Amino acid sequence: MFETIRRKLKKEPEYINPFADFIRNASASEKKKVYEHVMRKAAEDQRKLMERAEKERPRNTV
């Protein structure tokens, strides 16, 4: 009886999220490459956002 319940609880999901699948199955070196790429892209996007905010910031005139 408990074995049947255990099997039902541990059954494979019908849909596997590609990201979750990557996290579960990728090697450490593959993950490192992806993380480095994502972090570089995020830093670049943040830098562009800050530059745009500086350009749009109203100037105080005294």
N, C-alpha and C positions, 0 to 999 in steps of 0.2 A: 504494500500500500504506500509506504513512504517513498519507495523507489519511483513509483509512478508519478507521484506529486513532484518529486525532485526533477524528473525528466521534463515534465510540463513547465516547470519554472525555468529550466535552463535551456529551453529550445531556442534555436537560432531565430533572430528577428527576420521578418519577411523582407524588410527593406534595410539595406546596410548603407549608412551615410558614408560617402567617399572619404570625407575628412576623418571620421572616426576609424574607418578601415585603414587609412594611412597611418594614423597614430598608433593603432594596434600592431600593424604589420611591418612598418618601415624600419630599416636599420637605423642605428644611431647616426651614422654618417649622412644618410639621406635626410633625416630629420634636421640635422645641423645645417645642411645646405639650404633647406626650405626656411628654417628659422632665420638664418642670416639674410636671405633674400627679403623676407617679410620685414625684418627689422630695418634694413637699408631703405626699403620703399617707404615704410612708416616715417622714418626720420626725414626723408626727402619731402614727403607730403607735409609734414609738420613745419619744416623749414619754409616751404612755399606759402603755407598758411600764415606764418608769422610775417613773412615779407609783405604779403598782401594786406595784412592788418596794419602794418607800419605805414604803408602807402596811403591807406584809407583813413588813418587816424587824423582827426582834425588838429590843426596847428593852433596853439595858443598864441594870440597876438597881444602884446602888452603895450 
